[in-house]
Amino acid sequence: MKPYNLEERTFEFARQCRLLVSKLSKTISNIEDGKQLIRSSGSVGANYIEANEKLGDKDFSFRLKIARKEAKESAYWLRLLQAANPTLESEIEGIINEAQELRKILSAIINKS
């Protein structure tokens, strides 16, 4: 069951990405793509937290747009990892779905603000 608290949900997303990276074989592509995934997945939650500590409406919107961009980027790195690691395909698919859901949630918040 997914948490309703978006800060907690973004934390869990970043944690799942880190657990996935720890399972990957140590090939050059896995290492490099894994580093990018760790950065972008952590940035989703970090920018969402920053948005909640907004300095104004423009800052709020700007931070949410960055968080949304990072969620989209995370899905990209996950797809690359999925293509290179067919044994983890179904696990990675679940994390890709979460990245897409987070992007949709962030888009909805941006559109309503």
Backbone as CSV, one residue per row, in Angstrom:
resi,resn,N_x,N_y,N_z,CA_x,CA_y,CA_z,C_x,C_y,C_z
1,MET,0.839,-1.182,0.000,0.000,0.000,0.000,0.887,1.250,0.000
2,LYS,0.555,2.186,-0.849,1.359,3.397,-0.994,0.922,4.445,0.022
3,PRO,1.889,5.125,0.630,1.530,6.174,1.593,0.867,7.355,0.897
4,TYR,-0.056,8.033,1.608,-0.721,9.211,1.075,0.148,10.450,1.247
5,ASN,1.032,10.441,2.226,1.938,11.557,2.464,2.949,11.576,1.327
6,LEU,2.939,12.645,0.530,3.789,12.677,-0.650,5.266,12.757,-0.296
7,GLU,5.616,13.389,0.818,7.015,13.388,1.246,7.465,11.961,1.533
8,GLU,6.636,11.203,2.202,6.967,9.812,2.520,7.006,8.963,1.247
9,ARG,6.081,9.228,0.355,6.020,8.447,-0.884,7.249,8.704,-1.757
10,THR,7.698,9.953,-1.836,8.894,10.246,-2.622,10.136,9.651,-1.963
11,PHE,10.147,9.628,-0.631,11.246,8.979,0.091,11.285,7.492,-0.251
12,GLU,10.135,6.862,-0.219,10.047,5.427,-0.511,10.475,5.143,-1.951
13,PHE,10.119,6.027,-2.865,10.541,5.870,-4.266,12.071,5.895,-4.370
14,ALA,12.693,6.879,-3.730,14.157,6.979,-3.762,14.793,5.754,-3.096
15,ARG,14.191,5.277,-2.016,14.712,4.094,-1.326,14.628,2.860,-2.216
16,GLN,13.499,2.699,-2.921,13.346,1.558,-3.832,14.387,1.601,-4.950
17,CYS,14.664,2.807,-5.447,15.677,2.959,-6.497,17.047,2.549,-5.978
18,ARG,17.360,2.934,-4.754,18.662,2.578,-4.175,18.779,1.071,-3.937
19,LEU,17.691,0.456,-3.490,17.704,-0.999,-3.311,17.902,-1.705,-4.650
20,LEU,17.252,-1.190,-5.690,17.418,-1.765,-7.012,18.874,-1.670,-7.460
21,VAL,19.468,-0.498,-7.322,20.853,-0.306,-7.762,21.795,-1.260,-7.028
22,SER,21.506,-1.529,-5.765,22.371,-2.436,-5.007,22.298,-3.877,-5.523
23,LYS,21.243,-4.224,-6.247,21.083,-5.573,-6.794,21.724,-5.744,-8.170
24,LEU,22.084,-4.649,-8.802,22.588,-4.713,-10.171,24.004,-5.267,-10.225
25,SER,24.300,-5.972,-11.319,25.674,-6.418,-11.535,26.533,-5.192,-11.815
26,LYS,27.808,-5.314,-11.565,28.721,-4.169,-11.636,29.290,-3.983,-13.045
27,THR,28.418,-3.735,-14.009,28.874,-3.402,-15.356,28.992,-1.882,-15.445
28,ILE,29.722,-1.414,-16.432,29.908,0.036,-16.587,28.560,0.735,-16.771
29,SER,27.703,0.184,-17.618,26.411,0.841,-17.858,25.539,0.829,-16.607
30,ASN,25.510,-0.278,-15.875,24.718,-0.327,-14.647,25.234,0.677,-13.615
31,ILE,26.535,0.773,-13.495,27.115,1.711,-12.525,26.757,3.144,-12.886
32,GLU,26.965,3.517,-14.148,26.711,4.901,-14.566,25.221,5.232,-14.550
33,ASP,24.397,4.339,-15.088,22.948,4.584,-15.084,22.398,4.553,-13.664
34,GLY,22.964,3.679,-12.832,22.546,3.616,-11.429,22.859,4.901,-10.683
35,LYS,24.017,5.485,-10.936,24.376,6.769,-10.306,23.379,7.850,-10.700
36,GLN,23.045,7.891,-11.988,22.087,8.892,-12.459,20.715,8.681,-11.821
37,LEU,20.308,7.413,-11.707,19.023,7.097,-11.094,19.003,7.522,-9.632
38,ILE,20.072,7.255,-8.911,20.133,7.647,-7.502,19.992,9.162,-7.363
39,ARG,20.669,9.898,-8.232,20.588,11.365,-8.171,19.174,11.862,-8.465
40,SER,18.603,11.399,-9.576,17.298,11.921,-9.987,16.181,11.468,-9.048
41,SER,16.234,10.237,-8.572,15.169,9.751,-7.679,15.183,10.485,-6.342
42,GLY,16.365,10.785,-5.832,16.453,11.547,-4.589,16.022,12.988,-4.768
43,SER,16.246,13.507,-5.955,15.897,14.893,-6.247,14.385,15.109,-6.306
44,VAL,13.624,14.078,-6.633,12.160,14.206,-6.661,11.675,14.648,-5.272
45,GLY,12.043,13.891,-4.262,11.605,14.204,-2.902,12.230,15.472,-2.353
46,ALA,13.507,15.676,-2.640,14.187,16.869,-2.134,13.536,18.138,-2.672
47,ASN,13.185,18.146,-3.944,12.544,19.334,-4.515,11.100,19.475,-4.063
48,TYR,10.428,18.376,-3.808,9.070,18.463,-3.256,9.115,19.085,-1.857
49,ILE,10.067,18.670,-1.040,10.228,19.250,0.296,10.551,20.737,0.186
50,GLU,11.446,21.089,-0.733,11.776,22.501,-0.957,10.538,23.290,-1.370
51,ALA,9.696,22.704,-2.204,8.469,23.386,-2.640,7.570,23.691,-1.447
52,ASN,7.508,22.756,-0.514,6.662,22.955,0.672,7.206,24.035,1.600
53,GLU,8.466,24.362,1.465,9.086,25.438,2.245,9.210,26.687,1.374
54,LYS,8.239,26.870,0.528,8.277,27.889,-0.521,8.549,29.295,0.006
55,LEU,9.170,30.059,-0.863,9.423,31.460,-0.584,8.371,32.333,-1.253
56,GLY,7.514,31.712,-2.028,6.448,32.411,-2.743,5.822,31.459,-3.738
57,ASP,4.782,31.933,-4.417,4.070,31.072,-5.363,4.942,30.648,-6.543
58,LYS,5.783,31.562,-7.028,6.668,31.214,-8.148,7.678,30.160,-7.734
59,ASP,8.223,30.287,-6.531,9.191,29.310,-6.028,8.522,27.948,-5.870
60,PHE,7.304,27.929,-5.349,6.544,26.692,-5.175,6.386,25.970,-6.515
61,SER,5.918,26.706,-7.515,5.700,26.133,-8.838,7.009,25.664,-9.465
62,PHE,8.056,26.475,-9.325,9.363,26.139,-9.885,9.895,24.838,-9.295
63,ARG,9.833,24.702,-7.974,10.346,23.489,-7.310,9.540,22.255,-7.700
64,LEU,8.226,22.418,-7.809,7.398,21.283,-8.220,7.713,20.860,-9.649
65,LYS,7.984,21.821,-10.509,8.332,21.486,-11.891,9.667,20.750,-11.950
66,ILE,10.600,21.131,-11.099,11.869,20.402,-11.045,11.634,18.978,-10.548
67,ALA,10.819,18.828,-9.507,10.516,17.490,-8.980,9.875,16.629,-10.058
68,ARG,8.952,17.223,-10.819,8.292,16.480,-11.901,9.306,16.073,-12.975
69,LYS,10.196,16.988,-13.327,11.244,16.704,-14.317,12.142,15.557,-13.839
70,GLU,12.474,15.560,-12.556,13.329,14.508,-11.999,12.618,13.160,-11.983
71,ALA,11.309,13.161,-11.764,10.545,11.907,-11.815,10.564,11.334,-13.232
72,LYS,10.427,12.226,-14.210,10.469,11.789,-15.612,11.855,11.267,-15.963
73,GLU,12.884,11.957,-15.487,14.256,11.515,-15.735,14.516,10.162,-15.070
74,SER,14.006,9.982,-13.871,14.175,8.699,-13.175,13.590,7.559,-13.993
75,ALA,12.417,7.785,-14.588,11.790,6.750,-15.418,12.681,6.400,-16.608
76,TYR,13.348,7.391,-17.146,14.265,7.159,-18.268,15.415,6.243,-17.857
77,TRP,16.068,6.559,-16.734,17.191,5.725,-16.263,16.702,4.325,-15.918
78,LEU,15.518,4.237,-15.352,14.954,2.922,-15.031,14.727,2.099,-16.296
79,ARG,14.238,2.738,-17.345,14.036,2.021,-18.608,15.356,1.495,-19.173
80,LEU,16.402,2.309,-19.082,17.713,1.849,-19.545,18.188,0.655,-18.713
81,LEU,18.015,0.744,-17.414,18.419,-0.367,-16.545,17.582,-1.608,-16.811
82,GLN,16.317,-1.411,-17.084,15.436,-2.533,-17.384,15.884,-3.247,-18.657
83,ALA,16.270,-2.483,-19.668,16.723,-3.073,-20.929,18.016,-3.859,-20.750
84,ALA,18.859,-3.403,-19.835,20.157,-4.052,-19.621,20.094,-5.196,-18.610
85,ASN,18.989,-5.309,-17.887,18.877,-6.302,-16.811,17.537,-7.038,-16.900
86,PRO,17.374,-7.907,-17.901,16.081,-8.566,-18.099,15.613,-9.411,-16.918
87,THR,16.527,-9.880,-16.076,16.101,-10.694,-14.925,15.378,-9.846,-13.878
88,LEU,15.567,-8.544,-13.919,14.912,-7.640,-12.961,13.774,-6.850,-13.605
89,GLU,13.355,-7.282,-14.789,12.382,-6.525,-15.577,11.094,-6.211,-14.814
90,SER,10.501,-7.199,-14.158,9.220,-6.950,-13.479,9.393,-6.041,-12.262
91,GLU,10.481,-6.193,-11.526,10.736,-5.316,-10.378,10.922,-3.871,-10.843
92,ILE,11.686,-3.701,-11.901,11.939,-2.361,-12.424,10.655,-1.755,-12.976
93,GLU,9.808,-2.569,-13.586,8.536,-2.078,-14.127,7.683,-1.437,-13.030
94,GLY,7.674,-2.048,-11.859,6.920,-1.480,-10.743,7.457,-0.122,-10.313
95,ILE,8.765,0.031,-10.348,9.375,1.307,-9.957,9.136,2.353,-11.053
96,ILE,9.149,1.930,-12.307,8.823,2.852,-13.408,7.395,3.366,-13.242
97,ASN,6.479,2.462,-12.909,5.081,2.871,-12.704,4.969,3.894,-11.583
98,GLU,5.731,3.708,-10.522,5.698,4.671,-9.417,6.247,6.024,-9.870
99,ALA,7.307,6.026,-10.673,7.854,7.289,-11.197,6.801,8.013,-12.033
100,GLN,6.069,7.263,-12.840,5.029,7.863,-13.674,3.868,8.391,-12.827
101,GLU,3.507,7.655,-11.781,2.445,8.127,-10.894,2.860,9.395,-10.166
102,LEU,4.096,9.440,-9.688,4.586,10.646,-9.017,4.576,11.828,-9.977
103,ARG,4.992,11.604,-11.212,4.972,12.685,-12.208,3.558,13.206,-12.421
104,LYS,2.582,12.307,-12.495,1.179,12.713,-12.689,0.653,13.483,-11.476
105,ILE,1.005,13.028,-10.284,0.568,13.714,-9.067,1.160,15.127,-9.025
106,LEU,2.447,15.228,-9.319,3.107,16.547,-9.314,2.506,17.447,-10.387
107,SER,2.176,16.903,-11.552,1.529,17.690,-12.608,0.173,18.209,-12.144
108,ALA,-0.578,17.363,-11.470,-1.890,17.785,-10.973,-1.747,18.927,-9.959
109,ILE,-0.763,18.834,-9.081,-0.549,19.894,-8.096,-0.156,21.196,-8.801
110,ILE,0.721,21.097,-9.794,1.160,22.275,-10.550,-0.037,22.913,-11.249
111,ASN,-0.861,22.105,-11.882,-2.020,22.625,-12.619,-3.061,23.283,-11.718
112,LYS,-3.143,22.816,-10.482,-4.129,23.380,-9.544,-3.617,24.613,-8.811
113,SER,-2.288,24.827,-8.846,-1.750,25.966,-8.098,-1.608,27.207,-8.968
